């Protein structure tokens, strides 16, 4: 298997994709509502959250608990070469779509990588490595490389695989 992508978020390398890609539609997690692909009213001109230090107090616990697992900066840096949706508004739909495609893959890779350290049979660890490999296409050139049947099929298998590990663990 090749090198895993970075699986931790680095907002300084992103363009606030999470602040536009997802809807705010649960009042328990967001003090205001907004549609998907719409910028949050708290997103600053340099992609910073203008209320970041007070998210909980201002009614945004959904933002506090969110992590893109590195997908946001990967979309911007790897697939759009650092361009932003502010500079090129026509790219916004492609960028937000990219985040929605890559984030679950990055989350799955994070869990599969952590599972490699569990005391389970080697055959299961090997199966996890195969899933990880399927989620990391060789030399991807765009988001479409992650929408293939092979990648999406592997992603669909991850929950069942992870549940199966539980039979070997004291949980």
Buried (B, 14 or more C-beta within 10 A) or exposed (E): EEEBBBBEBEBEBBBBBBBBBBEBEEEEBBBEEBEEBBBBEBBEEEBBBEBBEEBEEBBBBBBEEBBBBBBBBBBBBBBBEEBBBBEEEEBBEBBBBBBBBBBBBBBBBBBBBEBEEEEBEEEBBEBBBBBBBBBBBEEBEEBEBBEEEEBBEBBEBBEEBBEEBEEEEEE
